[in-house]
Amino acid sequence: MSFLSIFRKSNSVSVIQLNGVISPNMGRRKGLNLQELEKSIEQAFTGSNIKAVALQINSPGGSPVQSEMIALRIRELSEKKNIPVLAFVEDVAASGGYWLACAADEIFASKASIIGSIGVVSSGFGFNKAIEKLGIDRRLYTSGDNKAILDPFLPENKDDIKRLKNIQKELHLQFIGFVKSRRGDKIKDENKEVFTGAFWSGESGIELGLIDAFGEMKKVLKTRFITMSKITEKFEDYFAKKMGSKYAVMTNSGSSANLLALSCLTHPFNKEKLSSKDEVIIPAICWSTSLWPIIQNNLKPVFVDVELETFNIDIKSIEKKITKKTKAIMLVHVLGTSANMTKLLKIAKKYKLDLIEDTCESLGAKYNNKKLGTIGRFGTYSFYYSHQITSGEGGMIAVSYTHLTLPTTPYV
Ligand SMILES: Cc1ncc(COP(=O)(O)O)c(C=O)c1O
């Protein structure tokens, strides 16, 4: 188990599948509705390491009421638990399907997905002429003048149509309101078409701001949420064993590893923490980010010249630069070489100086059979692509002995 495993529990992303026509349950026929989804929505937001909830959507729409209820439930939990929601549209998120997608903070789709259809539709047939031809009488008795509006067996009635259109308008405005509240300025509707009920491919949908990006669920989630996963811990353990250090903690770069090392020296949990303006010795030939972490931590860099043969710190010149305020040496092992570490350690011991080894250019190099980076308190490494091994960007800090009293709760 790695040094930081207490801080790093593996991340999870829950997936809610929203497939099919959105409708209430009709007898034994189950639709896509809140009653069916309630449990899985609840579960998706439950757990301490849920980093996001993904909606996998394949729906041509259906009931506006169910669309609204599902979307609102997702929003409620997302906001309550502060968990972001990402929607992944597969074949189609149209009409109510797009309503569901808007419950997400970001919408991904394929270029060929069908998106949009922000409108309301009601359709049916009129059978009045057919039953007339067949000699059938329609016998309808109601109490209440409007009880049987839109009867398919009676001729169309203007007032009925007006009433239906008004209801459709209200639903349409509710739909538009939700889309606008979720997508805001992202919607680019120069031709005033987005809210006409038209639908588009993912490719046009991105231009109109109906979706945010193209992307397939697994791929997007892996790139977003894979960092600091089990594989990183495995690498840290392997690295520490291989180098012979007590722990190893991966960082996003060698520069960050240097910053982390210096920040540990000034950290409040460090009983012997360095104070502002304490001095840190550093060779005159170094990397900008060997130097800057000293300044960033409010410490004072003191330069010592280098040996011309190896460009490593000139041991003979170190003691001349030591004062009462000198507390550490930030060594830089140049291009696979090092200074005389036996002599250097003697000086560090004599003056009680902490030793950090910037080993970003020298992974795997040894001094007297000990790997560089494991001689001092911290060794830092870079996995930038031009170095001995690479993870594209990346770095590592190897810890040979720790001086931090770790808190019981994570502290960042
Ligand atoms: C000595 C030294 N320290 C630190 C770094 C910074 O490493 P990174 O590029 O991973 O931030 C480099 C990079 O080449 C380096 O040579």
The ligand as an ORCA input file, in Angstrom:
! r2SCAN-3c Opt
* xyz 0 1
  C      17.175     18.908    -13.133
  C      15.730     19.039    -13.510
  N      14.850     19.323    -12.532
  C      13.533     19.451    -12.804
  C      13.063     19.295    -14.083
  C      11.591     19.496    -14.328
  O      10.926     18.313    -14.696
  P       9.498     18.392    -15.421
  O       9.770     18.822    -16.836
  O       8.926     17.006    -15.361
  O       8.671     19.390    -14.709
  C      13.936     19.014    -15.124
  C      13.406     18.866    -16.492
  O      14.062     18.562    -17.449
  C      15.317     18.860    -14.845
  O      16.226     18.592    -15.797
*
